[in-house]
Amino acid sequence: MEHSQNSLCVFVHGNLTKDDKQRPKYIKLLEHPFIKMYEEREVSVADYVCKVLDQYKDTTGLEHTVS
């Protein structure tokens, strides 16, 4: 997990470069290890959202509803 967090930080830092001439271009971003890591994994956005909403419910006591 620590490796993916570090990789995410490097990815975000590169994207936040103010000077657009210094900022990585799209093709370079698609080659970044953080993006490549998720090309090889099966990721369920729905499962992630449900997990986040369940955590929110646990911390606030509020229920979430899905329309």
C-alpha positions as CSV (number, residue, x, y, z in Angstrom):
1,M,0.0,0.0,0.0
2,E,2.8,2.4,0.8
3,H,4.3,2.0,-2.7
4,S,1.0,2.8,-4.3
5,Q,0.5,5.9,-2.1
6,N,4.0,7.1,-3.0
7,S,3.3,6.5,-6.7
8,L,0.1,8.4,-6.4
9,C,1.8,11.4,-4.7
10,V,4.4,11.5,-7.5
11,F,1.7,11.3,-10.1
12,V,-0.4,14.1,-8.6
13,H,2.7,16.2,-8.0
14,G,3.5,16.0,-11.7
15,N,0.0,17.0,-12.6
16,L,0.0,20.0,-10.4
17,T,3.1,21.6,-12.1
18,K,2.0,25.2,-12.9
19,D,4.2,25.6,-15.9
20,D,2.4,23.6,-18.6
21,K,5.7,23.2,-20.5
22,Q,7.1,21.4,-17.5
23,R,3.9,19.4,-16.9
24,P,3.9,15.8,-18.3
25,K,1.9,15.3,-21.4
26,Y,-1.0,12.9,-21.6
27,I,0.9,10.1,-23.3
28,K,3.6,10.3,-20.6
29,L,0.9,10.3,-17.8
30,L,-0.6,7.1,-19.3
31,E,2.8,5.4,-18.9
32,H,3.2,6.4,-15.3
33,P,3.6,3.4,-12.8
34,F,0.5,4.5,-10.9
35,I,-1.7,4.2,-14.0
36,K,0.0,1.1,-15.2
37,M,-0.6,-0.6,-11.8
38,Y,-4.3,-0.3,-12.3
39,E,-4.3,-1.5,-15.9
40,E,-3.2,-4.9,-14.5
41,R,-5.7,-5.0,-11.7
42,E,-9.4,-5.6,-11.8
43,V,-11.0,-2.6,-10.0
44,S,-14.7,-2.3,-9.1
45,V,-15.7,1.4,-8.8
46,A,-19.1,0.3,-7.4
47,D,-17.5,-1.7,-4.6
48,Y,-15.2,1.2,-3.8
49,V,-18.1,3.7,-3.6
50,C,-20.1,1.3,-1.4
51,K,-17.1,0.9,0.9
52,V,-16.7,4.6,1.2
53,L,-20.4,5.2,1.9
54,D,-20.4,2.4,4.5
55,Q,-17.5,4.1,6.3
56,Y,-19.3,7.5,6.0
57,K,-22.4,5.9,7.6
58,D,-20.3,4.4,10.4
59,T,-18.7,7.8,11.2
60,T,-21.8,9.9,10.9
61,G,-24.6,7.5,11.8
62,L,-26.4,8.5,8.6
63,E,-27.6,5.9,6.2
64,H,-26.9,6.2,2.5
65,T,-29.4,5.4,-0.2
66,V,-28.8,4.4,-3.8
67,S,-31.3,5.7,-6.4
